[in-house]
């Protein structure tokens, strides 16, 4: 396996995972690359992982991850299964103490 620059992936010590997407998710992935101006699929995955890591850390601290409408100043909570799982674990831990 070689990167676009010709480096051997295994030599760099960064084996790339294979990701299987259905047709709809693959189309969404390509659209996200286009909209964000990201040219390399790995870069989009890395940015998504960074965002999810940030959101998980916020949820672990008990914060709500939300988006704010700039016109109405109303917020909507971001609902992701991973964040909901963290919140449920936090609630269970509260009940046990």
N, C-alpha and C positions, 0 to 999 in steps of 0.2 A: 504494500500500500504506500502510495506516495501522495504528498500534498501538492497543491498547485505549483508551489515553488520547486518541486522535485525532491523535497526531503522525504526520507523514509519515516513514516509515522512511528514505527516501533523503535527506531533509533533515537527519536526525540523523547521517548518514554511516555508519550501521550496517546495510548490506543484510543481510537475514535469508536464510540458505540454506534451500532447500527440502529437506526430508528425506523420503525415501520409505521407508515401513515396510510389511512384509507384515502380514497380519491378526494373526498371532501376536505379532509384535513390537509392533504398535500396542496390542494388549490389554495386553501387559506394560508398555509405556510408561504407559498410563493407570493401571494398578495401582500402579506405582512412584510416580506423582504422588499417588495416594490415600494410600498407606502413609506417604509422607514428608510429607504435608501441603502439598506444593508445588502451587500453583494455576495457575501459568503454565508452559506447555511449555518456553519458552525458559529459564526458571530451572532446570528439571530438566536441560536440556542443558548449561547453564553449570556446574552443580554436577558433572555427570558429567565434563565436560572438565577441571575443576579437579582432580578425583580422579585421572583418568588422567594428567594432567600431573605430579602429585605422585608417582605410581607410576613413571612413566617416569624422572623425575629420580633416584629411589631406585635404579632398575635401572641407570641410567647410572653411578652411583657404586659399583655392585657389590653393593648391598644386595638382600636377598630381601624381597619384599612378601608378607606372610602375614597370616592371621587366627589369633587365639589363642582357644581354647575356655576360657572363664572358669572352668569347673569342673575340667577335666582338665589345664589349662595346656599342652596339646599344641597345636602350631601346624600349619597347613596352608598351603602356599605357594599364592598366588593365581596361577593359570595363565591368562594372556591372550596371544594371539598377538603383540601388540605388545611385551610384556615379554620373551617368549621370543626374539623377533627381536633385541632389544637385548642380551640375554644372549649370544646366538650371535655377534653382532658383537664383543662384548667378548672372547669366547673366541678368535675369529679374530685379533684384535689382539694378544692375549697370545702366540699361537703365532708371529706374525710378528716379535715382538721378541726 
